[in-house]
């Protein structure tokens, strides 16, 4: 018997894609995170951050959780808040879909829409700044702070990465995932480079995002991209990066729904396109794990809305062979990502990152240094 819905987080399946993946090329395996109770991979980090805050006395019974999130992470926190009895305030922006807004509210979250853009033309900084301000004003409140809290990547280092290795350590050649706050890519890449250094790690970003450098511009892929390189990501653990256009991401996600019966969001569509590219370069004995961070059901009004796609100037459908050809033509954005880093140390002060986050980061860095030093002496 399961005593809480939160106990069902994790242990998600790996899916093959037989209609899209040829027998003579690398085997693509989708890590399908839709099976988490909140519907996305963000459940993992959200639960870890809340439980760490509880252990440290940063979040007490009846308290308030305050976070900046345009979608999945906020939904995960809202679900956890409902299960644990916390009030949840989520700061979103105009790009947040009506489906995500409805999910937030159905779990009882208070939603604040931030309409002021930041200097990157996005809403990340203004959302974060307001969330930090509210955390100072509201008593017994806690900011999980997914962008700056290193426990975000630690969650994936401790659970997601180990789960992947247990499921398919044999012949794992490549790991692929999208990047926004850097949690999953940062934590999983750290684990792989520590315990399976031969595995190639590929980060996927949106054209217009500057996590891996380049020119900042607007983009429509939700749940991906940022105006700087997040602290949760050690870019030296990344072997290659790709930048995918809005239309490529949307078309690929729609194609997998039509040809494999697998629902995914646009950011996962971007990753799946890169996975097909890598598969065409490898032999059948090698495995490629591609993170599918959520399902497509919360994008019904955008991704799967023909009228909306036409308004964006996107094609509505293409066959799987066209998607495979699109993948074949992809070129890496960078084969030396560390040279493209866009870290912004000044943002800690500018955005007034909470002291609790900085303290947790210091503890985690100290612990990592101590463990590393101990392993050296043991060797």
HELIX and SHEET records of a PDB file:
HELIX    1   1 UNK A    5  UNK A    8  5                                   4    
HELIX    2   2 UNK A   33  UNK A   35  5                                   3    
HELIX    3   3 UNK A   42  UNK A   55  1                                  14    
HELIX    4   4 UNK A   72  UNK A   84  1                                  13    
HELIX    5   5 UNK A   98  UNK A  106  1                                   9    
HELIX    6   6 UNK A  124  UNK A  137  1                                  14    
HELIX    7   7 UNK A  151  UNK A  155  1                                   5    
HELIX    8   8 UNK A  156  UNK A  160  3                                   5    
HELIX    9   9 UNK A  161  UNK A  168  1                                   8    
HELIX   10  10 UNK A  183  UNK A  195  1                                  13    
HELIX   11  11 UNK A  235  UNK A  237  5                                   3    
HELIX   12  12 UNK A  246  UNK A  260  1                                  15    
HELIX   13  13 UNK A  266  UNK A  279  1                                  14    
HELIX   14  14 UNK A  297  UNK A  299  5                                   3    
HELIX   15  15 UNK A  306  UNK A  312  1                                   7    
HELIX   16  16 UNK A  320  UNK A  328  1                                   9    
HELIX   17  17 UNK A  337  UNK A  340  5                                   4    
HELIX   18  18 UNK A  347  UNK A  350  1                                   4    
HELIX   19  19 UNK A  355  UNK A  378  1                                  24    
SHEET    1   A 6 UNK A  14  UNK A  16  0                                        
SHEET    2   A 6 UNK A  27  UNK A  32 -1                                        
SHEET    3   A 6 UNK A 287  UNK A 292  1                                        
SHEET    4   A 6 UNK A 172  UNK A 178  1                                        
SHEET    5   A 6 UNK A 200  UNK A 206  1                                        
SHEET    6   A 6 UNK A 240  UNK A 244  1                                        
SHEET    1   B 4 UNK A 110  UNK A 114  0                                        
SHEET    2   B 4 UNK A  87  UNK A  93  1                                        
SHEET    3   B 4 UNK A  64  UNK A  68  1                                        
SHEET    4   B 4 UNK A 141  UNK A 142  1                                        
END                                                                             
